[in-house]
Amino acid sequence: MTHNHLSEEMLAKVLQNRRLEDIDTAGVFDLVRGEQAIEKFVPEGIVRVDPRDGAVVTFNSKRAKRPHTNTAVPRDEPEDHGAECPICHGRTTGIIDVAPLSKGFTFINKNLFPVAHPQDAAPQDMTRGELPHGAGCSDARGLHLLQWTSNYDERDWHNMPDADLEIVLDRLGVLEHTLLFESGERDQPAGHVVIIKNYGRLVGGSLAHGHQQILYTNVPPRHFCNNRRFQEQRGECFADFMLRENPEQLVVRDYGPVVLMVPYFMRRPYNMLLAVKRTSCAYLHQLDDAERSATAAAWKDAIQAIRAIMDAIDRPIAFNVTVHNGPGCGLYCEFLPYTQEMGGFEQLGFWVCQGTPEGCAETLRETLGDASAG
């Protein structure tokens, strides 16, 4: 297996801004607009809503042209991370944040095939988005950025030192704060920051080099609306509810400030939910040092467990991680391994899960216990 990395020399050629603390949202908008390589891949800039369930749909026909480096390849094919990795070879967009790690660095740049683009909007316009009704459409605007966990392509959440992962999580929080609060009134967020991780081509991951995706948009995803509605209807955020109601036997590991659990409504085997116990914390940038350390450790454990279990059940490693922030959430993350395909029942909202929450929680605890022992 070949490994590669983005060198300091190649970094210097694409570095536009070293620290996010030195730039505001308007500055990030300007850097994205000035990236000529993105111009031919700009999305259509419209959004429509499925009236049945509020699902948000945006459009970018150019994303079909994204390069793929065959992540989560079939098990009888070798995986060669570094040979064609455009990131390792410096074929990347301008970099807007760099932070040193114990080995190499983590960095943030612009997505070449964005889901959202500033168009002609200013940062203050991010508060003006309204979802369309009927067959109409509204403007979709914003930014689509990438955080590369490490400049070394073989290093990611499952195999990096805990202290390095805390730095990665901290830089995500700094970016989140810059986008939400460095435009307009600082005490009120402008727009929505969506943070996800895809690993494996089966779940939308196009590049093997470990990364997180950050979408800053005027359009609230359906889950943002669901979390806010949950709080309005029940008088508590979803994290509060789960911390109280999810059965004790479904706890995978308690880290003190945060807890990793299998939700009692698990839709697919080995789905996990990570909740921050201080539910007044609604954003990554609000995590204190202890919470950030615990969250990074839980991310590492969850991803290690997913990789080990999917290998054991003879499935290609493929998973999504989603971060739920903002009003109505508290702060929680979901880990969604691709352990079972979608079927027709699931398309109708009737999920048939090939596993039980209790059995999966026990297997996850055993897996993490084995990993700790090793």
C-alpha positions in Angstrom: 0.0 0.0 0.0 1.4 3.4 -1.0 1.1 6.4 1.3 1.7 10.0 0.5 1.3 13.4 2.0 0.9 17.1 1.1 4.4 18.5 1.7 5.2 21.9 3.3 6.6 23.0 -0.1 3.3 22.2 -1.9 1.3 23.8 1.0 3.1 27.1 0.5 2.0 27.2 -3.2 -1.7 27.0 -2.3 -1.8 28.7 1.1 -4.0 31.9 1.1 -4.6 32.3 4.8 -2.9 30.6 7.7 -5.2 31.1 10.7 -9.0 31.6 10.6 -8.7 34.0 13.5 -7.2 36.5 11.0 -10.2 36.5 8.7 -14.0 37.0 9.0 -16.9 35.5 7.0 -16.7 38.2 4.4 -13.0 37.4 3.9 -13.8 33.7 3.4 -16.5 34.7 0.9 -14.0 36.7 -1.1 -11.5 33.9 -1.1 -14.1 31.5 -2.4 -15.3 33.9 -5.1 -11.7 34.5 -6.2 -11.0 30.7 -6.7 -11.1 30.5 -10.5 -11.0 26.7 -10.5 -14.4 26.6 -8.8 -16.1 28.8 -11.5 -16.9 25.9 -13.8 -18.3 23.8 -11.0 -20.7 26.3 -9.4 -24.1 24.8 -8.4 -27.3 25.9 -9.9 -28.0 27.9 -6.7 -31.7 26.9 -6.2 -33.5 24.9 -3.5 -36.8 23.0 -3.6 -38.6 21.2 -0.8 -40.5 17.9 -0.9 -43.9 18.9 0.6 -44.4 15.5 2.1 -41.6 15.6 4.7 -39.8 18.9 4.2 -36.7 17.2 2.6 -34.5 19.9 1.1 -33.1 19.4 -2.4 -30.4 21.5 -4.1 -28.9 20.9 -7.5 -25.3 20.7 -8.9 -25.1 18.7 -12.1 -21.3 19.3 -12.2 -20.7 17.2 -9.1 -21.1 14.1 -11.3 -17.6 15.0 -12.6 -15.9 14.7 -9.2 -12.7 12.6 -9.2 -12.9 9.3 -7.2 -10.0 7.5 -5.5 -12.0 4.4 -4.9 -12.5 4.4 -1.1 -14.2 1.4 0.4 -13.2 -0.7 -2.5 -14.5 -4.3 -2.8 -12.6 -6.6 -0.4 -10.7 -8.4 -3.1 -9.2 -5.3 -4.5 -6.1 -3.5 -3.0 -6.5 0.0 -1.8 -3.8 2.4 -2.9 -4.3 5.7 -1.0 -1.5 7.9 -2.3 -1.0 7.0 -6.0 -3.7 9.3 -7.4 -4.6 11.5 -4.4 -5.0 15.0 -5.7 -4.6 16.4 -2.2 -1.2 14.7 -1.6 0.0 15.9 -5.0 -1.0 19.6 -4.3 -3.7 19.7 -6.9 -6.0 21.5 -4.5 -7.9 24.8 -4.0 -6.6 27.6 -1.8 -6.0 26.7 1.8 -7.5 29.1 4.4 -6.4 27.5 7.7 -3.4 25.4 8.9 -2.7 24.0 12.3 0.4 21.9 13.2 0.0 18.4 14.6 2.5 16.0 16.2 3.2 14.8 12.7 2.4 17.1 9.8 -0.7 19.4 10.0 -4.4 19.6 9.5 -5.8 22.2 7.1 -9.0 23.6 5.6 -9.6 24.5 2.0 -12.5 25.0 -0.5 -14.5 22.3 -2.1 -13.9 22.3 -5.8 -17.4 20.8 -6.5 -19.5 22.9 -4.0 -23.0 22.2 -2.8 -23.4 25.9 -2.1 -21.6 29.0 -3.5 -21.7 32.7 -2.4 -23.1 33.8 -5.7 -23.7 37.5 -5.3 -24.7 37.3 -1.7 -22.9 39.1 1.2 -22.5 37.3 4.6 -25.4 39.3 6.1 -27.7 37.8 3.4 -27.3 34.4 4.9 -30.1 35.2 7.4 -32.7 35.9 4.7 -33.2 32.4 3.3 -36.8 31.1 3.2 -37.7 27.6 2.1 -40.0 27.6 -1.0 -43.6 26.3 -1.0 -45.3 24.3 -3.7 -43.3 23.8 -7.0 -41.4 27.1 -6.6 -37.7 27.5 -5.8 -35.6 29.8 -3.7 -32.0 30.9 -3.8 -29.4 28.6 -2.2 -26.2 30.2 -1.3 -23.2 29.8 1.0 -19.9 28.0 1.2 -18.7 24.5 0.9 -15.3 23.8 2.6 -13.2 20.8 3.5 -11.1 20.0 6.6 -8.4 17.4 5.9 -7.8 15.6 9.2 -4.1 15.3 8.4 -1.8 16.1 5.4 -0.8 12.4 5.6 -3.3 10.3 3.6 -3.1 7.2 5.9 -3.9 9.2 9.0 -7.4 9.9 10.2 -9.7 9.7 13.2 -9.1 6.0 13.9 -5.3 6.1 14.1 -4.1 9.6 15.2 -3.0 10.6 18.7 -5.8 12.0 20.9 -4.1 15.4 21.3 -4.0 15.8 17.5 -7.7 15.0 17.2 -8.5 17.6 19.8 -6.7 20.1 17.6 -8.7 18.9 14.5 -11.9 19.3 16.5 -10.9 22.7 17.8 -10.2 24.0 14.3 -13.6 22.8 13.2 -15.1 24.8 16.1 -13.1 27.9 15.1 -14.4 27.6 11.5 -18.0 27.1 12.8 -17.7 30.3 15.0 -16.2 32.3 12.1 -19.0 31.5 9.8 -21.9 31.9 12.2 -20.8 34.8 14.3 -18.2 36.9 12.4 -20.9 38.6 10.3 -23.6 40.8 11.5 -24.6 40.6 15.2 -22.1 38.3 17.1 -24.8 37.1 19.6 -27.0 35.7 16.9 -25.9 33.1 14.4 -26.3 34.0 10.7 -27.1 31.0 8.5 -26.5 27.3 9.3 -23.2 25.3 9.6 -23.6 21.7 8.5 -20.7 19.3 9.4 -20.4 15.8 8.1 -17.9 13.1 7.4 -18.2 10.5 4.6 -15.9 7.5 4.4 -16.4 5.1 1.5 -17.8 5.4 -1.9 -20.9 3.4 -0.9 -21.9 6.4 1.3 -20.8 9.3 -0.9 -17.1 9.5 -0.1 -15.2 10.3 -3.3 -11.6 10.7 -1.9 -9.8 8.3 0.4 -7.8 11.0 2.1 -9.5 11.5 5.4 -11.6 14.7 5.6 -14.7 16.4 7.0 -17.1 18.5 5.0 -18.4 21.9 6.1 -21.4 23.5 4.5 -22.4 27.1 5.4 -25.8 27.8 4.0 -28.9 30.0 4.2 -31.0 26.8 3.8 -31.7 24.8 7.0 -31.5 21.1 6.4 -34.6 19.1 7.5 -32.9 17.7 10.6 -32.2 21.3 11.8 -35.9 22.0 11.5 -36.8 18.7 13.2 -34.5 19.4 16.2 -36.0 22.9 16.6 -39.5 21.6 16.4 -38.7 18.8 18.9 -37.7 21.4 21.4 -40.7 23.7 20.7 -43.1 20.8 21.1 -41.5 19.0 24.1 -39.9 21.9 26.0 -36.5 20.2 26.0 -33.8 19.6 23.4 -33.2 16.2 21.8 -29.9 15.6 23.6 -31.7 16.1 27.0 -34.3 13.6 26.0 -31.8 11.0 24.9 -29.6 11.4 28.0 -32.7 10.7 30.2 -34.7 8.2 28.1 -32.2 6.0 26.3 -31.8 2.8 28.3 -28.7 2.4 30.4 -27.9 -1.0 28.7 -27.5 0.9 25.4 -24.6 3.0 26.7 -21.4 2.1 24.7 -19.0 4.2 26.8 -19.3 7.1 29.2 -16.6 9.7 28.9 -17.7 12.0 31.7 -18.7 15.1 29.8 -20.1 13.1 26.9 -21.7 9.7 26.4 -21.6 7.3 23.4 -24.8 5.3 23.0 -26.8 3.1 20.7 -30.2 4.8 20.3 -33.2 2.7 21.2 -34.7 3.4 17.8 -31.6 2.2 15.9 -32.4 2.1 12.2 -29.4 0.2 11.1 -27.0 -2.1 13.0 -24.3 -0.3 15.0 -25.7 3.2 14.5 -24.4 5.3 17.4 -25.2 8.7 19.0 -22.8 10.8 20.9 -24.4 13.4 23.2 -22.7 16.3 25.1 -24.1 16.2 28.7 -24.0 20.0 29.1 -27.0 20.5 26.8 -26.8 24.3 27.0 -23.8 23.7 24.7 -25.2 24.0 21.1 -22.1 24.4 19.0 -18.7 22.8 18.6 -17.0 26.1 19.4 -18.8 26.2 22.8 -17.1 23.0 24.0 -14.8 23.5 26.9 -11.4 21.7 27.1 -12.7 18.6 28.9 -15.7 18.3 26.6 -13.5 18.7 23.5 -11.1 16.1 24.7 -14.0 13.7 25.5 -15.7 14.3 22.2 -12.5 13.7 20.2 -11.9 10.4 22.2 -15.5 9.3 21.5 -15.2 10.0 17.8 -12.0 8.0 17.7 -13.5 5.1 19.5 -16.7 5.1 17.5 -14.8 5.1 14.2 -12.4 2.4 15.4 -15.3 0.2 16.4 -17.1 0.7 13.1 -14.0 -0.2 11.1 -13.4 -3.3 13.2 -17.0 -4.5 13.1 -17.5 -4.0 9.4 -14.3 -5.9 8.7 -15.5 -8.7 11.0 -18.9 -8.9 9.2 -17.1 -8.9 5.8 -18.5 -5.6 4.6 -16.5 -2.7 2.9 -15.8 0.0 5.4 -18.2 2.8 4.7 -19.9 5.2 7.2 -21.2 8.7 7.7 -20.8 11.0 10.7 -23.2 13.9 11.1 -23.0 16.8 13.6 -26.2 18.3 15.0 -25.7 21.8 16.3 -27.9 24.9 16.8 -31.3 25.5 18.4 -33.2 22.5 19.6 -30.2 20.1 19.6 -28.0 20.5 22.6 -25.0 19.2 20.7 -24.9 15.6 19.4 -23.3 13.5 16.6 -24.5 10.4 14.8 -22.3 7.6 13.5 -24.0 5.7 10.7 -22.1 2.7 9.3 -23.4 1.2 6.1 -24.2 -2.1 7.6 -27.5 -2.7 5.7 -28.9 -1.5 2.4 -32.0 0.6 2.0 -35.1 -1.2 0.8 -38.6 -0.2 -0.3 -40.0 -0.3 3.2 -37.4 2.2 4.4 -38.2 4.5 1.5 -41.7 4.7 3.1 -40.3 5.4 6.5 -40.8 1.8 7.8 -37.3 0.7 8.9 -36.5 -3.0 9.2 -33.3 -3.3 11.1 -31.2 -6.6 10.9 -30.0 -6.3 14.5 -31.2 -5.3 17.9 -30.0 -2.2 19.9 -29.1 -4.3 22.9 -27.1 -6.8 20.9 -25.2 -4.1 18.9 -24.4 -2.2 22.1 -22.9 -5.3 23.6 -20.8 -6.0 20.6 -19.6 -2.4 20.5 -18.6 -2.5 24.1 -16.8 -5.8 23.5 -15.0 -4.3 20.5 -13.9 -1.2 22.3 -12.8 -3.4 25.3 -10.7 -5.5 23.0 -9.2 -2.4 21.4 -8.4 -0.9 24.8 -6.7 -4.2 25.8 -4.7 -4.2 22.6 
